[in-house]
Amino acid sequence: VMSSSSSSALEIEIFQYIDAHQSDFIKDLKEWVAVESDSVQPHLRKEVMRMMALAADRLAALGATVNLVNLGSHQLPDGQVLPLPSVILGELGKDPQNPTVCFYGHVDVQPAKKEDGWKTDPYTLTEIDGVHLFIRNLYGRGATDNKGPVLAWINAVETFRALKLAMPVNFKFVIEGMEEAGSLGLEKLLEEENQSFFSDVDYIVISDNLWLSNKKPALTYGSRGNACFFVEVECGSKDLHSGTFGGIIHEPLLDLIALLDSLVDSTGRIQIPGIYDSVAALTEEERKLYESIEFDLEEHRNNGGVKKFLYDTKEEILLHLWRYPSLSIHGIEGAFHESGIKTVIPAKVIGKFSIRQVPHMDLSVVKQQVVEHLEGVFSKRNSPNKLKVSMPLGAKPWLADVNGLLYKAARRAVKTVFGEDPDFIRDGSTVPIARMFQTITQKSVMMLPIGAADDGEHSQNEKISRHNYIEGTKLFAAFFLEISKLH
């Protein structure tokens, strides 16, 4: 075990190397961003393949053993069959004395075109001075999601090699090229490899999300799941004219609006009986985590372009975004929605809504509660129409132990590199990948972001700041040392 003094000398040597090689690291990112590895658009699939090959070469250059696993092909809705990009399973180091850390990342990107409103060409990494003189931003599609973080991890590993230092941990890599299109084929691969590739893995680190603040580092320990519902009301086989039938029939859209209206009240509270029964109680220890979090309410409000939130305090808002369920209504299929007036009574309408899931809600129980509630409301209307409620999609929430070794090590590394403790945050949306790794491998999973809140990961002018990319590389290197000490 290293003493703290030798550890800091070692860290200084590592950090100096990273600082000295900034331009090389940025040149690598420029080369990766130049590949239009958009997994969403079929005509760019070969670029995704080229990107996977580049990433595999980069790992091989580190001295890693690289296995490109073929996942076969998939069929698009239009019948076209496309090859799936291979998934990279890489490993470096097999010292039984060392812990084994597995890193997950992806090298495919969201679609981007200059004419969508980019200031620069999305596939040319462009460095521009920020509003504050000390911030320089690197603009380009994939800079923060997720090519920058994948390269930062690789740069950190490379630094140990370049300085001829003993590797503090064994490394494994899972790098995919279909994340933006739903990680097709990945879950099956993880299940197949669970007994082999993952058998000696101790920890899994995902760096595919952002801080909550523009300046303060964060560690993510949870995300909400989601249960999506369709509620269908059908009267007959064809749409009717409101002059001929209006006033003498039970209209399906009136039934549906009553059903949707019964779901949530004006304060945002879900009206389905029993829905809050299994929500984990808020502990004092957890409440404390919220106090020190840096979160700009006004900025979040302005980003959304809304006048007022349901809650007034930072704590209440974050609690309702992260650890309480919420219900949102998304739309009505079958209703007339174009401009102008059309005096039609639709024969069949489908309402769509979803309920964000939190620990310890159970998807099958939630489904039952929703069905019973809607059937109860419907029966009171004495409508002869047909009601059908279904749950086409359900994703469970993910939660990690903030007191585990993984989070302790990351917290110390953040303190070393950034000089302050990180915020412990959750994500209000669904991060299927963290849940998937935790469920299948049963290993400790952590989300360790290096991008700032304003990186704009799926929008125009996506960027990572030079500061976050380089300090993020240092963070990963410091984390390797910390986890090896704690382990």
Residue pairs with C-beta under 8 A, 6 or more apart in sequence:
1 485
2 10
2 481
2 485
7 481
7 485
10 165
10 481
11 416
11 477
11 478
11 481
13 163
14 159
14 160
14 163
14 165
14 474
14 477
14 478
15 417
15 474
15 477
17 159
17 162
17 163
18 25
18 155
18 156
18 159
18 470
18 473
18 474
18 477
19 470
21 155
21 159
22 466
22 470
25 151
25 152
25 155
25 469
25 470
25 473
26 125
26 127
26 138
26 466
26 469
28 58
28 151
28 155
29 125
29 138
29 140
29 143
29 147
29 148
29 151
29 469
30 124
30 125
30 140
31 54
32 51
32 54
32 55
32 107
32 142
32 147
32 151
33 123
33 124
33 125
33 140
33 141
33 142
33 143
33 147
34 123
34 124
34 125
35 47
35 50
35 51
35 54
35 123
36 44
36 47
36 109
36 123
36 141
37 44
37 47
37 48
37 50
37 51
37 107
37 108
37 109
37 142
37 177
38 44
38 47
38 48
38 108
38 109
38 110
38 111
38 112
38 180
39 45
39 48
39 85
39 108
39 109
39 177
39 178
39 179
39 180
39 181
40 110
40 111
40 180
40 181
41 111
42 76
42 80
42 82
45 82
45 83
45 85
48 85
48 107
48 108
48 177
48 178
49 83
49 85
49 86
49 177
51 85
51 107
51 108
51 177
52 68
52 85
52 86
52 88
52 107
52 175
52 177
54 107
55 88
55 107
55 150
55 175
56 66
56 68
56 88
56 90
58 154
59 66
59 88
59 90
59 92
59 154
59 173
59 175
60 66
62 92
62 154
62 157
62 158
62 161
63 92
63 161
64 90
64 91
64 92
64 171
64 173
65 90
65 91
65 92
66 88
66 89
66 90
67 88
67 89
67 90
68 86
68 87
68 88
69 86
69 87
69 88
69 89
69 189
70 86
71 84
71 85
71 86
71 87
71 184
71 185
71 188
71 189
72 83
72 84
72 185
73 81
73 82
73 83
73 84
74 81
74 82
74 84
74 184
74 185
75 81
75 82
76 82
84 178
84 184
84 185
85 108
85 176
85 177
85 178
86 177
87 174
87 175
87 176
87 177
87 185
87 186
87 189
88 173
88 174
88 175
88 176
89 172
89 173
89 174
89 193
89 197
90 171
90 172
90 173
90 175
91 170
91 171
91 172
91 173
91 197
92 157
92 167
92 170
92 171
92 172
92 173
93 100
93 167
93 169
93 170
93 171
94 170
95 167
95 170
98 167
98 168
98 169
98 170
98 484
98 487
99 169
99 170
99 202
99 203
99 483
99 484
99 487
100 169
100 170
100 171
100 172
100 200
100 201
100 202
100 203
101 169
101 170
101 171
101 172
101 201
101 202
101 203
101 204
101 205
101 480
101 483
102 171
102 172
102 173
102 174
102 198
102 201
102 203
102 204
102 205
102 443
103 153
103 171
103 172
103 173
103 174
103 204
103 205
103 206
103 207
104 174
104 175
104 176
104 204
104 205
104 206
104 208
104 433
104 437
105 146
105 149
105 150
105 153
105 173
105 174
105 175
105 206
105 207
105 208
106 146
106 150
106 175
106 176
106 177
106 178
106 179
106 180
106 183
106 208
107 142
107 146
107 147
107 150
107 175
107 176
107 177
108 176
108 177
108 178
108 179
108 180
108 181
109 141
109 142
109 145
109 147
109 180
110 141
110 145
110 180
110 457
110 458
112 118
112 122
112 123
112 141
112 460
112 462
113 122
114 120
114 121
114 122
116 460
117 460
117 461
118 139
118 460
118 461
119 128
119 139
119 461
120 126
120 128
120 139
120 140
120 461
122 140
122 141
122 462
123 140
123 141
124 140
125 138
125 139
125 140
125 143
126 138
126 139
126 140
127 136
127 137
127 138
127 139
127 466
128 136
128 137
128 139
129 135
129 136
129 137
130 136
130 137
130 465
134 467
135 465
135 466
135 467
136 465
136 466
136 467
137 463
137 464
137 465
137 466
138 148
138 463
138 464
138 465
138 466
138 469
139 461
139 462
139 463
140 462
140 463
141 462
142 148
142 462
143 455
143 462
143 463
143 464
144 210
144 451
144 455
144 456
144 457
144 462
144 463
144 464
144 468
145 208
145 451
145 455
145 457
145 458
145 462
146 179
146 207
146 208
148 450
148 451
148 464
148 468
148 469
148 472
149 207
149 208
149 449
149 450
149 451
149 472
150 175
150 207
152 207
152 450
152 469
152 472
152 473
152 476
153 207
153 476
155 473
155 476
156 473
156 474
156 476
156 477
156 480
157 167
157 171
157 480
159 473
159 477
160 166
160 167
160 168
160 477
160 480
167 480
168 480
168 481
168 483
168 484
169 480
169 483
169 484
169 487
170 200
172 197
172 201
176 183
176 186
178 184
178 185
178 186
179 208
179 433
183 432
183 433
183 436
186 433
186 436
187 436
187 440
190 198
190 436
190 437
190 440
190 441
191 440
194 440
194 441
198 440
198 441
198 443
201 441
201 443
202 443
202 444
202 487
203 405
203 406
203 443
203 444
203 445
203 446
203 483
204 437
204 438
204 441
204 443
204 444
204 445
204 446
205 406
205 445
205 446
205 447
205 448
205 479
206 431
206 433
206 434
206 437
206 445
206 446
206 447
206 448
207 447
207 448
207 449
207 450
207 472
207 476
208 431
208 433
208 447
208 449
209 220
209 427
209 431
209 447
209 449
209 451
210 449
210 451
210 452
210 453
210 455
210 457
211 217
211 218
211 423
211 425
211 449
211 451
211 452
211 453
212 218
212 293
212 294
212 295
212 423
212 425
212 453
213 294
213 295
213 296
213 423
213 452
213 453
214 452
214 453
214 454
215 294
215 452
216 294
216 420
216 422
216 423
217 414
217 418
217 420
217 422
217 423
217 475
218 422
218 423
218 424
218 425
218 449
219 402
219 407
219 410
219 411
219 414
219 422
219 423
219 424
219 425
219 446
219 447
219 448
219 449
220 425
220 426
220 427
220 431
220 446
220 447
220 448
220 449
221 399
221 400
221 401
221 402
221 407
221 424
221 425
221 426
221 446
221 447
222 322
222 323
222 359
222 397
222 398
222 399
222 400
222 426
222 427
223 397
223 398
223 426
223 427
223 428
223 429
223 430
223 431
223 434
223 435
224 322
224 325
224 356
224 357
224 358
224 397
224 426
224 427
224 428
224 429
224 430
225 356
225 357
225 358
225 361
225 363
225 394
225 395
225 396
225 397
225 398
225 430
225 435
226 354
226 355
226 356
226 357
226 393
226 394
226 395
226 430
227 354
227 355
227 357
227 363
227 366
227 367
227 370
227 391
227 393
227 394
227 395
228 352
228 353
228 354
228 391
228 392
228 393
228 394
229 352
229 353
229 354
229 355
229 370
229 389
229 390
229 391
229 392
230 350
230 351
230 352
230 388
230 389
230 390
230 391
230 392
231 256
231 259
231 260
231 350
231 351
231 353
231 374
231 387
231 388
231 389
232 348
232 349
232 350
232 351
232 386
232 387
232 388
232 389
232 390
233 252
233 253
233 255
233 256
233 259
233 348
233 349
233 351
233 383
233 385
233 386
233 387
234 252
234 347
234 348
234 385
234 386
234 388
235 249
235 250
235 251
235 252
235 345
235 347
235 348
235 385
235 386
236 347
237 347
238 347
239 344
239 345
239 346
239 347
240 249
240 344
240 345
240 347
241 343
241 344
241 345
242 343
242 344
242 345
243 343
245 345
246 343
246 345
249 345
250 381
250 383
250 384
250 385
251 345
252 345
252 346
252 347
252 348
252 349
252 385
253 332
253 335
253 345
253 346
253 349
255 378
255 381
255 383
255 385
255 387
256 332
256 349
256 351
258 377
258 381
259 351
259 374
259 377
259 378
259 387
260 329
260 332
260 351
260 353
262 271
262 373
262 374
262 377
263 270
263 271
263 272
263 327
263 329
263 353
263 373
264 270
264 271
264 327
264 329
265 271
267 310
268 310
268 320
268 326
270 276
270 325
270 326
270 327
270 355
271 373
272 327
272 369
272 370
272 373
273 369
273 372
273 373
274 365
274 369
275 325
275 355
275 361
275 366
275 369
276 325
278 360
278 361
278 362
278 365
279 323
279 324
279 325
279 358
279 359
279 360
279 361
280 323
280 358
280 359
280 360
282 319
282 323
286 323
287 315
289 402
289 424
290 314
290 315
290 318
290 319
291 315
292 421
292 423
293 314
293 318
293 423
293 424
293 425
294 423
295 314
295 317
295 318
297 309
297 314
297 317
300 317
301 307
301 308
301 309
309 317
310 320
311 317
311 320
320 326
321 426
321 428
322 358
322 425
322 426
322 427
322 428
323 358
323 359
323 426
324 358
325 355
325 356
325 357
325 358
325 361
326 355
326 356
327 353
327 354
327 355
327 356
328 353
328 354
328 356
329 351
329 352
329 353
330 352
330 353
330 354
331 351
331 352
332 349
332 350
332 351
332 352
333 349
333 350
333 352
334 346
334 347
334 348
334 349
334 350
335 346
335 349
336 342
336 344
336 346
355 366
355 370
356 428
356 430
357 363
357 366
357 394
357 395
357 396
357 397
358 397
359 397
359 399
361 397
363 391
363 394
363 396
367 391
367 394
370 389
370 391
371 389
374 387
374 389
375 387
375 389
378 387
395 430
395 432
395 435
396 435
396 439
397 430
397 435
398 431
398 434
398 435
398 438
398 445
400 406
400 407
400 434
400 438
400 444
400 445
400 446
400 447
401 407
401 444
402 424
404 444
405 444
405 483
405 486
405 487
406 444
406 445
406 446
406 483
407 424
407 446
408 482
408 486
409 479
409 482
409 483
409 485
409 486
410 422
410 446
410 448
410 479
410 482
411 421
411 422
412 478
412 482
413 475
413 476
413 478
413 479
413 481
413 482
414 420
414 421
414 422
414 475
415 421
416 478
416 482
417 471
417 474
417 475
417 478
418 471
418 475
427 447
431 447
434 445
434 447
437 443
437 445
438 445
448 475
448 476
448 479
450 464
450 468
450 469
450 471
450 472
450 475
450 476
451 457
451 464
451 468
451 472
452 464
452 465
452 468
455 462
455 463
455 464
455 468
456 462
456 463
